[in-house]
Each structure stands twice: as C-alpha cells, then as structure tokens.
C-alpha cells in the first residue's frame, strides 16, 4: 500500500494499440528511491525498455509525470515532465515545462501517464476527473499546436481544461519536435516526435480533486519560509520579474561568452538590440506566472508594427534569443519573438531549430551547400527574413534543406560531410544551449558528461558566470560539476524550476530542497539522504546510456570548442583543449566511482547506491 502524501498514488497506463487503460499504483520503494519526475521515469523506462529499440518504434514508451510537490503551494514546483528514449540522443531523455498542466493532472486523479504501443489512427486522451477516454483526433491532425489547444477547448466546452499538444513537426517526426502545454514547451529531446509516432495528438485533463499533505501547520510554516527566501533573493524578486531570462543577453555578452554566428565568436557587438532591456521597451506588455509561482518571469509580448505585427507570444526566453538571434547573426528582437511563436506553433524545440539554421548558414557561407540545396535561398548570417521560412521547411520536411535539418545538426553534418562536423555544435545529438563551454570549464565538463548532451540543465553555468567559483581554472571542477549534477537531477525529479536555483542551491543539494520533499510527502530524508538519492538517480540514468552504447568516448565537446580559442572580448583566448577535458574527465570519473577507461559506473558504487540489479546488468558491458 502506498503511504506517502503529496502524490495521488497512481499512474494511468494507456495501451494505444489495444485502446485500453490500467490504473497502476505507485510503490513506496519507487518513491523513496527515485522521488518522481526524471528519477521515477528513468527507473520505469530502464526496467521496461529493451536496449537498442528504435525511438520511433511501438516498443518505445512515453511517460508524462507531475512531480510530488505539483499542485501544492511549493513555489516554482508545479512543472510537467515528459520522458522517453530520445530520437535525438538514442538514450533516456527528460524534459519539463511550467504552466498549469501538472497540477490539473493531479487534480484529475493521476501522478502521471505511460503511453505504450501505437494507435491505429490519430487520437487524443481526455482525462475528465479520473475518467480516461481515447477520442478520435483525425480532425486535429495537421493542426498547429496552439490551434489544436483552442479547438479542444471549444470541443470540450471548458476553459478549466489543461492541454498538452503536438504540432505538425511531431506528425512529420522531426527529431526535435516538442510537446506544448499552453505557451510552455516540453521541447528538448524530440519527445513530441515520439508522441507523434504513436498517433497521439494531445492530452486534455480536467479535475476537481485535491492533494493531501501530512501536516498542514508544518507545511504553512515551510511555505512562509520559502516564500521569504524567494522575496529575499535578487534573481527571483527583482531580476527575473523585471526582465525575465533575456537579462542574460547583456550578462553573457559582457563576459564574452554569448554565442554568435554558430559559436564562431562569443562577443556580439550589436547584442544590445536583443537585450532584456530593449525587449521590455519594445514588445513586453506584462508578466506571466506559472502555478503557485511568485516570480513572474514569463513575459507576455506583442509585436505591434512592421513585418511581424500581430505576433503574440509568451516570450521569447533567453535561449530563443540566442538561437534565432545572435546565432543567426542579427539583433532584431521582433523577428526573434515572431520566430519563437511560429516555432512553438509548428511544434519544434526553438534551440534546436535556431542552431540548425545557424549551422546551415555557416555551411552555405563555406560553400558546402548552395542555392540548389536551399531552394534558392541565400542562406547567410544576418538574413533574419529567412528564419520563419526555414522554420516552416524544417517542420514540414520541405525540400532538401528542410528534410535534412529536420534530422538535427548531428545527422545533417554526417550527411553533408566536408568538414562540417567541426562546427556541428552538439554533444550526443543535442545542440548546445546559449551558454559557453570555452569560457566556463566546469560547465564544459557538464556539457560533455551530461546524459542529454548539449543541455544546460545537466550542468549549470551560474556558479562560474556569477563568480561564485573561478571560471579561469579547471581545478576542482570535477567535484563542482558532479554536485551541481546532483542538485539538478534531484530538482528534476521533484520537477522544480531551475530559474530558482539561487534558492534551491545553487551549487549542491540543500536542506531547502530536501525539506520540500519531506513537508509535502511525509518522508523523513536527511540532507545526506537527499544527496545519495540524487547520486542514485544520476547513476541509473548513466546505466541507461551505457546499455545504449555510450562510453567515455562520447563524453566530449565539438572540435570548435576544443581547437578554436575565443577570438575577442573579455574571454579572449579561452578554450577547452582535449588535454584539459581529459584531465577533468579523469577526476570526474574518480569522484563518481566510474571506470576511468570506459565511464561505466563500477559495481561497488552501484551496489552502495542500492542499485544491485543495475550492477548485475552492467557486468555484460565491462
């Protein structure tokens, strides 16, 4: 019997091939050892997926989970997570988004959903206060993500319903297609493409239930304490409410670590046009918040005039400004706003889409592709007018260039060849976000060793960017990176927002995080228990990657980051040489208890973490 509070205590298993449902109870053991979110999903998929399956096959599964604190008053804690074997990385992938979907799913009676098999025709899942139903979605197939949500709200007759939907890109199985909950995106890793491969167009949920917690007086005291921390922390009380994540444009550019023209440079002389300050002046109308969040970092934006007049968006965020702006060599914030909205509507990850365009621009300028491959477009840096047409081509796999880039930068470079692999800016198939590897060695190690590749949420740039740790050295960066890994994976298992990392950490698991689990669920974890749980989850995910063929050789950076020093600016000359990375890898593996030659977790370390079954599995890969 499941005894913990906070959780609903059951997951809905949907067999799409048969059109059947099954309520599956959670176990105390699963919750205690893996918490929820990324940890719980990694364990479930490790146990249920066979190594080597095609991510687009019926054998793959898609898991959607709300975290244990979702739907409570824990701030920045009501995020939704999606999990599967990624068509980009061919390994376990986790993605999360804010909004209001996660609490509504719990109010509707479930902690999560597991989709397996494939529907013979397009469907959507409607969970109406504990009653699941698969409904015909053929009339929605081909619709954009926002349009799909609007049509379903009209069809189901209630504004109370929360919806997660895919767009045309997922139907065309673009490898970086996402899932969209309102204006929030579960975008990275191509999990929308997995959803599309199963013929699931959307999930709609409505519920009137409640969430039980063990001690309301204790919870109230914790809520007062944590909200006071949010109010006392400059990033969550001043910076993010005022400018949102676009504040990072000037912050990173002033350090000379702002990716420009496909990372050829890291200082953009005209970055001010993309800054949070200019964005606030030109297009921001008001703030928006997710469920139970006091920050209001979301920015409701409207393009009021010019070629893109009428585009309305919740954003863009910093990463969109990086990918569709500086990476493509222009500084028009209105173009970025329109591009990000259009990209969401077509149903793709904006980071991947923008970086793919930037990669193609560099290929074009180097003569590796011509107007023959680009359908006549002069695809050069600075051509902001080509960004929206390129988004459409990728989403619908139109023409050579659209179909090529829809496969992602890694596969595109493999097909183009001619040295393009040197500037294909990805690791493990996922492109790098808008934070420098060359200018922040610890973060570079996080990129290299992260199970998701180019994600900025396996490691974090904050410690080095803000001066909490020195960024000019590699000394101590192995332990530094591992401890940030643990903070990130524990918060991703609770599904807390990393924008509040200054409250949650920011350099290691803290009592603040652990007490959130205890207060809501009734667990009695110590700080050391929390750290060990995080390490257990990290090793579980590493074991998944090992089964899919990942080894030390795959913990790497693109050649550009290891062979081309930063050209100009405050970080001029910084580079992560192969020797530097190898030394950090040696130290990182030693700290983790992983084999130095292979990167496989040792039997002893896995057993010490309570992963005896995983330890047995790993023997065949040594």
Protein Blocks (a to p, Z undefined) as FASTA:
>chain_A
ZZbghinoiacdddfknopacdddddfklmmmnopajlmmmmmmmmmpcghiafkbmkbc
cdddddfkgoiabehilcccdddddfklopacddddehjllmmmmmnopabdcdehjdfb
dcddddeehiacdddfklmgopafklmmmmmmmmnopakbccddddfklmnopakbccde
hjaccfbgolmmmmmmnopabdcdddfbdcddfblklmmmmmmmmmmmmmmpmklmmmmm
mnommlmmmmmmmnopaceehhlaccdfklmmmmmklmmmmmpmbdcddehiaklmaccd
ddfedjkgoiacedddfklmmmmmmmnopabfklmmmmmmmmmmnopafklmmmmmmmmm
mmmmnopacfklnnopacdehilmlmmmmmmmmmnopajklmmmmnojklmmmmnnnolm
mmmcceehiacdfbdfklomklmmmmmmpmnlpacklbccklmmnopacfkbcghklmmm
mmmmmmmmmmmmnopafklmmmmmmmoccfklmmmmmmmnopacdfklmmmmmmmmmmmm
mmmmmmnopafklmccdfklmmmccfbdjkgoiacdfklmmmmmmmmmmmnopafklopa
cfklmmmnopamlmmmmmmmZZ
